[in-house]
């Protein structure tokens, strides 16, 4: 799977670890920055992660900031992006299975490397079920996007 991975300065260290972990799992991880700990704004990091999803050059994304909250808010402003802030494995796989989540958001100052590995593994191994109730709910989300 091709996955865009990006972070702001607060998520830089965890991003580097996630990139290495994904590559070790056999995925193609596309590093969209930031490339050091120089302060950057999380909305810019969110845009860098989601743009390859929107142009279909990657299948999913992983976005990391300090808490994960700001990055999640920013990513969800993009039409067609379903970003979920996850700090437990159930949410990481269930978000894909039920909600067709296409961006996993992590808090670099909230979780450690081992939890990040567990979350990333759960996220990339999950598949959208396409069950009727999930399709119906996603259609309602799409309708909200179209109105706004």
N, CA, C and O of each residue as an XYZ file, in Angstrom:
592
protein
N       0.848     -1.171      0.000
C       0.000      0.000      0.000
C       0.897      1.238      0.000
O       1.921      1.275      0.681
N       0.499      2.247     -0.770
C       1.190      3.549     -0.745
C       0.487      4.443      0.276
O      -0.728      4.636      0.220
N       1.278      4.987      1.211
C       0.724      5.764      2.317
C       1.536      7.041      2.467
O       2.757      6.986      2.614
N       0.864      8.200      2.433
C       1.554      9.459      2.708
C       1.666      9.606      4.229
O       0.718      9.330      4.965
N       2.832     10.040      4.678
C       3.082     10.190      6.109
C       3.686     11.569      6.333
O       4.686     11.931      5.713
N       3.070     12.326      7.221
C       3.568     13.665      7.497
C       3.303     14.078      8.926
O       2.494     13.479      9.635
N       4.015     15.128      9.332
C       3.904     15.610     10.706
C       4.324     17.071     10.773
O       4.997     17.591      9.882
N       3.909     17.714     11.853
C       4.493     19.003     12.166
C       5.726     18.738     13.035
O       6.104     17.585     13.243
N       6.339     19.785     13.533
C       7.570     19.625     14.329
C       7.356     18.780     15.586
O       8.257     18.054     16.006
N       6.161     18.873     16.188
C       5.883     18.111     17.409
C       5.723     16.614     17.130
O       5.881     15.791     18.032
N       5.416     16.272     15.907
C       5.259     14.872     15.547
C       6.416     14.304     14.755
O       6.379     13.146     14.339
N       7.456     15.120     14.540
C       8.571     14.718     13.681
C       9.211     13.401     14.116
O       9.370     12.499     13.294
N       9.579     13.272     15.381
C      10.269     12.057     15.838
C       9.414     10.809     15.620
O       9.914      9.786     15.154
N       8.134     10.891     15.955
C       7.267      9.731     15.774
C       7.066      9.441     14.286
O       6.975      8.279     13.891
N       6.998     10.480     13.465
C       6.865     10.281     12.012
C       8.023      9.463     11.473
O       7.820      8.550     10.673
N       9.230      9.780     11.900
C      10.407      9.054     11.433
C      10.295      7.573     11.804
O      10.644      6.702     11.008
N       9.820      7.302     12.983
C       9.636      5.921     13.435
C       8.545      5.219     12.613
O       8.714      4.068     12.210
N       7.441      5.904     12.369
C       6.331      5.329     11.605
C       6.771      5.019     10.175
O       6.419      3.973      9.631
N       7.531      5.916      9.571
C       8.032      5.665      8.209
C       8.836      4.372      8.150
O       8.627      3.537      7.270
N       9.742      4.222      9.083
C      10.587      3.028      9.137
C       9.747      1.772      9.363
O       9.983      0.740      8.736
N       8.771      1.866     10.258
C       7.914      0.725     10.560
C       7.110      0.307      9.331
O       7.032     -0.881      9.018
N       6.512      1.271      8.633
C       5.732      0.967      7.429
C       6.590      0.300      6.365
O       6.170     -0.674      5.740
N       7.776      0.820      6.166
C       8.668      0.236      5.168
C       9.038     -1.189      5.554
O       9.131     -2.061      4.690
N       9.249     -1.433      6.834
C       9.546     -2.776      7.318
C       8.388     -3.741      7.118
O       8.587     -4.952      7.016
N       7.174     -3.197      7.062
C       5.986     -4.020      6.807
C       5.782     -4.254      5.314
O       4.890     -5.007      4.922
N       6.592     -3.621      4.484
C       6.476     -3.802      3.047
C       5.621     -2.773      2.337
O       5.298     -2.945      1.161
N       5.250     -1.714      3.023
C       4.450     -0.651      2.418
C       5.366      0.425      1.840
O       6.514      0.576      2.257
N       4.839      1.160      0.882
C       5.579      2.294      0.336
C       5.122      3.545      1.081
O       4.024      4.053      0.851
N       5.965      4.024      1.960
C       5.661      5.198      2.772
C       6.237      6.435      2.086
O       7.441      6.516      1.842
N       5.369      7.391      1.780
C       5.772      8.618      1.103
C       5.902      9.713      2.159
O       4.905     10.143      2.739
N       7.111     10.156      2.404
C       7.391     11.182      3.416
C       7.078     12.553      2.833
O       7.771     13.022      1.930
N       6.031     13.196      3.352
C       5.634     14.519      2.872
C       6.063     15.635      3.822
O       5.598     16.769      3.706
N       6.960     15.306      4.769
C       7.498     16.322      5.678
C       6.744     16.349      6.994
O       5.759     15.634      7.178
N       7.194     17.137      7.853
C       8.331     18.016      7.855
C       9.600     17.181      7.994
O       9.556     16.023      8.408
N      10.724     17.787      7.645
C      11.968     17.024      7.590
C      12.940     17.360      8.710
O      14.079     16.893      8.703
N      12.504     18.161      9.667
C      13.303     18.458     10.857
C      12.366     19.048     11.913
O      11.149     19.077     11.729
N      12.944     19.515     13.017
C      12.118     20.002     14.126
C      11.895     21.517     14.101
O      11.472     22.099     15.100
N      12.176     22.147     12.973
C      11.873     23.571     12.832
C      10.356     23.740     12.910
O       9.627     23.023     12.225
N       9.868     24.666     13.724
C       8.417     24.818     13.870
C       7.698     25.075     12.535
O       8.095     25.927     11.739
N       6.642     24.312     12.334
C       5.749     24.459     11.181
C       4.311     24.382     11.686
O       4.064     23.936     12.807
N       3.379     24.811     10.870
C       1.974     24.828     11.261
C       1.279     23.535     10.839
O       1.416     23.092      9.699
N       0.534     22.937     11.764
C      -0.109     21.651     11.481
C      -1.096     21.698     10.314
O      -1.248     20.672      9.650
N      -1.783     22.817     10.009
C      -2.640     22.785      8.814
C      -1.845     22.530      7.527
O      -2.348     21.903      6.595
N      -0.608     23.018      7.485
C       0.238     22.764      6.317
C       0.620     21.283      6.251
O       0.690     20.707      5.165
N       0.861     20.681      7.386
C       1.179     19.253      7.428
C      -0.027     18.428      7.006
O       0.114     17.438      6.289
N      -1.208     18.830      7.447
C      -2.426     18.127      7.053
C      -2.612     18.193      5.541
O      -2.929     17.184      4.910
N      -2.420     19.361      4.963
C      -2.564     19.506      3.510
C      -1.569     18.620      2.771
O      -1.907     18.016      1.753
N      -0.350     18.544      3.280
C       0.676     17.720      2.626
C       0.317     16.240      2.656
O       0.615     15.518      1.705
N      -0.313     15.778      3.721
C      -0.697     14.364      3.830
C      -1.918     14.060      2.972
O      -1.962     13.019      2.316
N      -2.905     14.941      2.964
C      -4.154     14.613      2.276
C      -4.098     14.834      0.765
O      -4.823     14.167      0.027
N      -3.263     15.744      0.290
C      -3.258     16.017     -1.153
C      -2.958     14.775     -1.991
O      -3.635     14.555     -2.996
N      -1.975     13.958     -1.623
C      -1.753     12.733     -2.408
C      -2.942     11.757     -2.368
O      -3.130     10.982     -3.306
N      -3.729     11.787     -1.312
C      -4.937     10.958     -1.249
C      -5.957     11.499     -2.245
O      -6.575     10.738     -2.990
N      -6.123     12.801     -2.250
C      -7.103     13.425     -3.137
C      -6.736     13.256     -4.606
O      -7.614     13.103     -5.455
N      -5.439     13.283     -4.906
C      -5.048     13.098     -6.318
C      -4.796     11.628     -6.658
O      -4.344     11.298     -7.754
N      -5.099     10.753     -5.692
C      -5.052      9.294     -5.871
C      -3.651      8.729     -6.153
O      -3.510      7.677     -6.778
N      -2.622      9.442     -5.684
C      -1.268      8.893     -5.824
C      -0.891      8.017     -4.628
O       0.111      7.303     -4.672
N      -1.695      8.071     -3.557
C      -1.560      7.158     -2.420
C      -2.959      6.687     -2.035
O      -3.958      7.304     -2.404
N      -3.013      5.591     -1.290
C      -4.305      5.054     -0.868
C      -4.782      5.637      0.460
O      -5.976      5.866      0.654
N      -3.833      5.874      1.375
C      -4.179      6.375      2.705
C      -3.077      7.295      3.204
O      -2.037      7.461      2.567
N      -3.343      7.899      4.381
C      -2.352      8.777      4.979
C      -2.258      8.579      6.477
O      -3.174      8.066      7.120
N      -1.120      9.002      7.018
C      -0.906      9.044      8.466
C      -0.372     10.432      8.772
O       0.586     10.889      8.149
N      -0.993     11.100      9.733
C      -0.693     12.477     10.082
C      -0.423     12.564     11.573
O      -1.173     12.013     12.378
N       0.655     13.258     11.944
C       1.049     13.320     13.344
C       1.331     14.767     13.743
O       2.067     15.477     13.058
N       0.742     15.191     14.850
C       1.101     16.472     15.467
C       1.230     16.212     16.967
O       1.211     15.056     17.390
N       1.357     17.239     17.759
C       1.581     17.055     19.191
C       0.484     16.245     19.859
O       0.751     15.185     20.426
N      -0.750     16.735     19.797
C      -1.874     16.017     20.406
C      -2.648     15.203     19.388
O      -3.316     14.234     19.748
N      -2.568     15.582     18.133
C      -3.363     14.967     17.086
C      -4.663     15.705     16.824
O      -5.279     15.515     15.776
N      -5.088     16.537     17.750
C      -6.378     17.210     17.635
C      -6.374     18.239     16.505
O      -7.230     18.189     15.621
N      -5.434     19.156     16.525
C      -5.399     20.200     15.499
C      -5.247     19.632     14.108
O      -5.915     20.077     13.175
N      -4.369     18.647     13.959
C      -4.156     18.023     12.654
C      -5.420     17.324     12.179
O      -5.740     17.367     10.992
N      -6.136     16.686     13.084
C      -7.376     16.007     12.732
C      -8.418     17.011     12.255
O      -9.084     16.785     11.245
N      -8.558     18.103     12.969
C      -9.511     19.140     12.576
C      -9.163     19.664     11.184
O     -10.037     19.786     10.326
N      -7.893     19.971     10.965
C      -7.466     20.527      9.676
C      -7.692     19.531      8.541
O      -8.214     19.904      7.490
N      -7.312     18.288      8.735
C      -7.448     17.284      7.676
C      -8.909     17.086      7.282
O      -9.214     16.897      6.104
N      -9.801     17.129      8.250
C     -11.217     16.890      7.965
C     -11.896     18.051      7.250
O     -13.065     17.939      6.882
N     -11.207     19.143      7.047
C     -11.756     20.261      6.273
C     -11.656     19.997      4.773
O     -12.276     20.710      3.983
N     -10.893     18.993      4.368
C     -10.725     18.670      2.961
C     -11.833     17.715      2.517
O     -12.043     16.665      3.125
N     -12.524     18.087      1.468
C     -13.615     17.288      0.908
C     -13.105     15.887      0.564
O     -12.127     15.742     -0.169
N     -13.764     14.867      1.090
C     -13.388     13.487      0.799
C     -12.410     12.870      1.776
O     -12.062     11.695      1.653
N     -11.963     13.653      2.747
C     -11.034     13.126      3.747
C     -11.819     12.748      4.988
O     -12.663     13.504      5.470
N     -11.522     11.567      5.492
C     -12.120     11.067      6.724
C     -10.965     10.705      7.654
O     -10.469      9.578      7.659
N     -10.558     11.700      8.441
C      -9.416     11.542      9.338
C      -9.910     11.229     10.741
O     -10.858     11.838     11.237
N      -9.246     10.265     11.370
C      -9.615      9.887     12.726
C      -8.414      9.917     13.645
O      -7.376      9.321     13.356
N      -8.564     10.618     14.754
C      -7.542     10.642     15.790
C      -7.712      9.382     16.620
O      -8.753      9.197     17.251
N      -6.714      8.514     16.630
C      -6.812      7.234     17.320
C      -5.651      7.051     18.289
O      -4.487      7.275     17.956
N      -6.008      6.640     19.487
C      -5.007      6.300     20.485
C      -5.252      4.908     21.044
O      -4.673      4.528     22.062
N      -6.123      4.139     20.367
C      -6.359      2.744     20.729
C      -6.558      1.944     19.453
O      -7.017      2.483     18.446
N      -6.216      0.668     19.488
C      -6.242     -0.146     18.272
C      -7.657     -0.398     17.758
O      -7.857     -0.515     16.549
N      -8.630     -0.481     18.641
C     -10.002     -0.698     18.188
C     -10.431      0.428     17.253
O     -10.966      0.171     16.175
N     -10.201      1.666     17.660
C     -10.585      2.808     16.832
C      -9.812      2.827     15.525
O     -10.358      3.210     14.490
N      -8.551      2.421     15.556
C      -7.716      2.446     14.355
C      -8.219      1.493     13.281
O      -8.185      1.831     12.098
N      -8.685      0.310     13.668
C      -9.205     -0.599     12.638
C     -10.689     -0.371     12.391
O     -11.136     -0.456     11.248
N     -11.454     -0.087     13.423
C     -12.888      0.122     13.254
C     -13.168      1.363     12.415
O     -14.150      1.393     11.672
N     -12.323      2.388     12.520
C     -12.493      3.591     11.714
C     -12.405      3.309     10.227
O     -13.093      3.944      9.427
N     -11.568      2.367      9.857
C     -11.470      1.954      8.450
C     -12.644      1.050      8.099
O     -13.317      1.269      7.093
N     -12.892      0.037      8.922
C     -13.910     -0.969      8.623
C     -15.309     -0.383      8.490
O     -16.064     -0.778      7.603
N     -15.662      0.561      9.370
C     -17.016      1.113      9.388
C     -17.124      2.468      8.712
O     -18.134      2.756      8.069
N     -16.103      3.305      8.843
C     -16.201      4.703      8.404
C     -15.334      5.022      7.193
O     -15.282      6.171      6.753
N     -14.662      4.026      6.658
C     -13.779      4.201      5.505
C     -12.752      5.315      5.758
O     -12.440      6.108      4.870
N     -12.242      5.350      6.988
C     -11.245      6.340      7.385
C     -10.030      6.224      6.463
O      -9.494      5.134      6.263
N      -9.602      7.363      5.904
C      -8.452      7.317      5.004
C      -7.227      8.055      5.541
O      -6.185      8.077      4.886
N      -7.337      8.657      6.720
C      -6.186      9.264      7.382
C      -6.213      8.883      8.857
O      -7.186      9.144      9.565
N      -5.137      8.267      9.301
C      -4.938      7.974     10.721
C      -4.176      9.150     11.313
O      -3.113      9.517     10.812
N      -4.707      9.739     12.371
C      -4.048     10.854     13.037
C      -3.559     10.378     14.398
O      -4.285      9.720     15.143
N      -2.322     10.724     14.704
C      -1.689     10.322     15.960
C      -1.172     11.544     16.703
O      -0.789     12.542     16.093
N      -1.167     11.453     18.017
C      -0.596     12.499     18.864
C       0.813     12.116     19.275
O       1.004     11.227     20.105
N       1.788     12.780     18.701
C       3.184     12.459     18.967
C       3.614     12.684     20.407
O       4.572     12.070     20.877
N       2.902     13.568     21.110
C       3.209     13.826     22.516
C       2.292     13.032     23.445
O       2.345     13.191     24.665
N       1.453     12.179     22.861
C       0.463     11.440     23.638
C       0.792      9.952     23.690
O       0.627      9.307     24.726
N       1.257      9.414     22.567
C       1.550      7.983     22.513
C       3.032      7.761     22.268
O       3.738      8.655     21.801
N       3.488      6.580     22.582
C       4.875      6.211     22.355
C       5.033      5.394     21.086
O       4.065      5.145     20.367
N       6.253      4.983     20.824
C       6.564      4.251     19.596
C       5.858      2.905     19.517
O       5.372      2.532     18.450
N       5.792      2.176     20.606
C       5.148      0.861     20.576
C       3.657      0.985     20.283
O       3.119      0.224     19.479
N       2.987      1.932     20.924
C       1.563      2.128     20.643
C       1.374      2.586     19.203
O       0.427      2.160     18.543
N       2.247      3.436     18.712
C       2.154      3.871     17.314
C       2.245      2.682     16.370
O       1.490      2.602     15.402
N       3.153      1.765     16.639
C       3.275      0.565     15.800
C       1.978     -0.238     15.807
O       1.517     -0.687     14.758
N       1.394     -0.418     16.983
C       0.144     -1.167     17.086
C      -0.981     -0.482     16.317
O      -1.767     -1.141     15.636
N      -1.054      0.841     16.427
C      -2.104      1.595     15.739
C      -1.922      1.546     14.233
O      -2.884      1.341     13.491
N      -0.697      1.733     13.784
C      -0.411      1.699     12.351
C      -0.722      0.315     11.792
O      -1.321      0.200     10.723
N      -0.329     -0.717     12.493
C      -0.602     -2.089     12.042
C      -2.108     -2.321     11.931
O      -2.574     -2.872     10.934
N      -2.865     -1.912     12.931
C      -4.317     -2.089     12.909
C      -4.943     -1.304     11.756
O      -5.853     -1.797     11.090
N      -4.468     -0.113     11.525
C      -4.992      0.761     10.465
C      -4.720      0.197      9.072
O      -5.638      0.083      8.259
N      -3.477     -0.154      8.795
C      -3.144     -0.604      7.435
C      -3.687     -1.995      7.125
O      -3.884     -2.327      5.956
N      -3.931     -2.805      8.132
C      -4.467     -4.142      7.906
C      -5.992     -4.176      7.817
O      -6.575     -5.201      7.465
N      -6.631     -3.057      8.138
C      -8.090     -3.004      8.125
C      -8.612     -2.678      6.725
O      -7.945     -2.012      5.932
N      -9.819     -3.165      6.446
C     -10.465     -2.932      5.156
C     -11.917     -2.508      5.400
O     -12.593     -3.029      6.287
N     -12.365     -1.570      4.607
C     -13.762     -1.121      4.670
C     -14.681     -2.293      4.338
O     -14.471     -2.986      3.343
N     -15.699     -2.515      5.169
C     -16.575     -3.669      4.973
C     -17.609     -3.458      3.879
O     -18.031     -4.415      3.230
N     -18.016     -2.226      3.671
C     -19.028     -1.953      2.653
C     -20.418     -2.444      3.025
O     -21.297     -2.541      2.168
N     -20.619     -2.757      4.310
C     -21.945     -3.198      4.746
C     -22.956     -2.070      4.543
O     -22.607     -0.891      4.592
N     -24.198     -2.447      4.317
C     -25.243     -1.491      3.962
C     -25.340     -0.335      4.954
O     -25.449      0.823      4.549
N     -25.301     -0.639      6.240
C     -25.452      0.440      7.227
C     -24.290      1.418      7.156
O     -24.477      2.609      7.403
N     -23.090      0.942      6.822
C     -21.935      1.824      6.720
C     -22.004      2.653      5.434
O     -21.660      3.835      5.431
N     -22.447      2.028      4.355
C     -22.635      2.751      3.094
C     -23.666      3.863      3.286
O     -23.461      4.988      2.829
N     -24.765      3.552      3.958
C     -25.821      4.532      4.217
C     -25.295      5.709      5.030
O     -25.602      6.861      4.725
N     -24.515      5.430      6.049
C     -23.981      6.487      6.908
C     -22.963      7.340      6.167
O     -22.942      8.560      6.324
N     -22.127      6.709      5.369
C     -21.160      7.472      4.584
C     -21.855      8.347      3.555
O     -21.388      9.451      3.271
N     -22.955      7.880      2.995
C     -23.725      8.697      2.048
C     -24.236      9.958      2.732
O     -24.286     11.021      2.114
N     -24.611      9.849      3.988
C     -25.057     11.028      4.737
C     -23.911     11.998      4.965
O     -24.103     13.213      4.921
N     -22.725     11.469      5.207
C     -21.555     12.335      5.364
C     -21.248     13.045      4.043
O     -20.956     14.241      4.029
N     -21.314     12.304      2.937
C     -21.083     12.913      1.624
C     -22.106     14.010      1.352
O     -21.764     15.047      0.785
N     -23.339     13.793      1.745
C     -24.382     14.816      1.543
C     -24.068     16.077      2.341
O     -24.279     17.187      1.851
N     -23.575     15.920      3.543
C     -23.177     17.078      4.354
C     -22.046     17.827      3.646
O     -22.068     19.055      3.567
N     -21.059     17.089      3.134
C     -19.947     17.723      2.418
C     -20.449     18.512      1.218
O     -19.967     19.613      0.954
N     -21.400     17.964      0.500
C     -21.899     18.618     -0.711
C     -22.649     19.912     -0.387
O     -22.641     20.849     -1.186
N     -23.296     19.967      0.780
C     -24.031     21.175      1.183
C     -23.096     22.300      1.599
O     -23.436     23.476      1.473
N     -21.933     21.943      2.089
C     -21.033     22.959      2.658
C     -19.916     23.290      1.737
O     -19.072     24.125      2.064
